[in-house]
Amino acid sequence: MILPVAFTGGEIGVWRVERIDAVVGAPLPIVSRLGMVEGQKAIAATATWVLRGVTSDQRYTRRAEHEALTATQAQLGRPEATCAALIPITKSEAWWGLTQDERRELFEERSHHIAIGLEYLPAVARRLHYGRDLGEAFDFLTWFEYPEESRAAFEELVARLRLTPEWEFVEREIDIRLTR
Amino acid sequence: MILPVAFTGGEIGVWRVERIDAVVGAPLPIVSRLGMVEGQKAIAATATWVLRGVTSDQRYTRRAEHEALTATQAQLGRPEATCAALIPITKSEAWWGLTQDERRELFEERSHHIAIGLEYLPAVARRLHYGRDLGEAFDFLTWFEYPEESRAAFEELVARLRLTPEWEFVEREIDIRLTR
C-alpha cells in the first residue's frame, strides 16, 4: 500500500528531540519536536522542515526473508516503545547507477542488511519510506521505535549497518533520536 | 536520474492522437492532441487530463541485460520516429504484494519481458515512467517512439507482451497511439 507520510520538525509533535546528528553530508536545522503525519492530513505551517516519503513495495526482499520478517516484527505504536529514531538517508549516483542484481548483492549478500535487522526484532519496530521518486532531498526516511531497555541494542544495530559495504554508497545521513 | 514527466491530453501538443483504447479497466477521455512536458515546466491549464510519472532506477534489469539494452537501444526524438504510443498501466494489489524475487521471476524468467523487448530494438525507442509512488492513477507510463515502417512490428511487440503471465496482473491499461 502507498501511504504518504510527512515528518515535521519544529516546536510541535508528540516526539521530543534528544539530538540531531549529521552523520554524513549537510546537517538539518535543530528542532525541539517531531511529528509524523500520515495520509493527506494537513501539516502545521509552522514546521521548520518537512521530510516526505511513501511506504511502497519492497525492492530487495525475497519471499523467505519476507516471511521471516513478518513472523517476527512488531507493529508501530506499541505503548512501551517510548524511544524512536528517524534516519533520513541519500545514496550516491553510483548506487543508483547499479543494476538491480548488483544492488541486491551489495544490500544482502555482502552487507546482510536484512539478516542484521532480523537479529533486533521484535524489539525494534521499523518502517521504510521512499522519497527519491518524489524529488525529495532524501532517498529514504527510515523510522524505528523501541523501548527504553533496547537503546543499547539499537545503537549496535545502527553501528553494524554503518560498517557494511552498502554504507559506502551513503552520501547523506542524518540521525534524529526521539523520546515520548 | 529522476526526471518528472507529465503527459497532457487536450487540444494542444506535438502529437496527434490516432486512437485511445481502454484495453482493460476504465477508459480515459478522448482528446485530439498529446504533449510531453519534461522537468518542472508549466503545464497548459486547458489540458483535459494530465498523467504524471518519473524516470527512476531500473527495478528488475540485471547487469548483462542492461548492457544488451544500452548497446542496442535508440534515443527518443529521432526525426524518423513519427509514430508514438503512450501505454499507461496499473497492476493489481496481488502483483504489489509479491516479493522482489517473485516479481522478477514473473517479469523475466516466465514472461521474458526484457528479452522480447530486445527483439524490437533499435526500431522501437522506449522510456518508462513510474507513477505509483506519486499516488497517480497509473503505476507506469510506458512511452514508445518508432518509424512508420515499424508499425506492424510494434503491434506484434504489444500483442506478445499482453499474452505473458505478467499481464495477468494488469488491471488497467490504456493504449494511446500517436503520430506527428
Interface residues (C-beta under 8 A of the other chain):
Chain A: I2 P4 V54 S56 D57 Q58 R59 Y60 T61 R62 R63 E65 H66 W96 T99 Q100 D101 E102 R104 Y130 R132 D133 L134 G135
Chain B: I2 P4 V54 S56 D57 Q58 R59 Y60 T61 R62 R63 E65 H66 W96 T99 Q100 D101 E102 R104 Y130 R132 D133 L134 G135
